[in-house]
């Protein structure tokens, strides 16, 4: 493929530096824009930057948006639609697909309209009304904040008491601490089973044949305990259009085509022997999922996204085994504490014990005079990946690479992928969800 021109846009926080770096390393011309002033150094020394993305639109062969947010408000779908109307090739959503993530009630309506099973759910704008609902319908629930505050991942709460009493306590606490910012919340009835996300790439008309199945690890500590984070790691494999795909995205393909959606879209589900129950959409790249997907691409990344944005049928070759991503973090992650960050993490050197950078992916990182350093404000410098013919071998490779990283005070989960080994894979196979496409 001849060199193409890619414009990457972070209209809020910087998330897409690693993908921009990968495309740049493949020989394409890249420019990267970051809106958030606190993140403006992320990617420095790795990819060329621009401070005015709109001025580069005509230059670009492909424009790539990394999220749905524009300065804290939903809006990249509208920007992507505007650019498509001008004839530009864009990886990004639409106002309605943005809404799938921002408005969980709307997302459930779309699923139900297209014949997809859903978990019992209710949206509330008033805390007292939500508390009354739980007290009158005693059961375990999941609390999912709505709007901008949903990005504070630790506010997601999964109830554990059969009578919902812990959910009532948490809602009362949220009313006091977050009532001024939380515009509403969704209560989902808790369902037991295997949590799995189905992820596909859509080219504006249809899904690419390769389907990604991944398992998120959102809690901070091994054993899935502690505060919720955006993500501490992911295990993953690729398969075909099996039952998991056909009973979810297979029913939404026409709707996405009518929207003209282009890019990655993910639906997180709980599955058990009785059915598939979607929980939430990610109508954009997932993080660190996209870094792990890059690791498993065996065909050029730039070519794939160029073809995807232009409505072609991309030829995507992927690793046929299993893949693991481990997020390496620093204090005070996942919390915000400027003093702790300044004392422990800001501008810290990222050192490697070997010359290899295989499986090392950027998050909040910059390069100054050849030295990798921590950038931004979040304490998430790296994602480290590995792959293998079994989940055990993928884990071994990933953690060998983690051991090669030296940053004072770093921490990470050491159990990514264990859930699959300890029974999730066997359960999915026994329930008939993986199908003949996946051994």
Buried (B, 14 or more C-beta within 10 A) or exposed (E): EEEBBBBBBBBBBBBBBBBBBBBBEBEBBBBBBBBBEBBBBBBBBBBEBBEEBEEBBEEBBBBBBBBBBBEEEBBBBBBBBEBBEEEBBBBBBBBBBBBBBBBBBBBBEBBEEBEBBBBBBBBBEEBEEBBEBBEEEBBBBBBBBBBBBBBBBBBBBBBEBEEBBBBBBBBEEBBEEBEEEBEBBBBBBBBEBBBBBBBBBBBBBBBBBBBBBBBBBBBBBBEBEBBBBBBBBBBBBBBEBBBBBBBBBBBBBEBBBEBBBBBBBBBBBBBBEEEBBBBBBBBBBBBBBBBBBBBBBEEBBBBBBBBBBBEBEBEBEBBBBBBBBBBBBBBBBBEEEEEBBEEBBBEBEBEBEEEEEEBBBBBBBBBEEEEBBBBBBBBBBBBBBBBBEEBBBBBBBBBEBBEBBEBEEBBBBEBBBBBBBEEBBEBBEEBEBBBEEBE
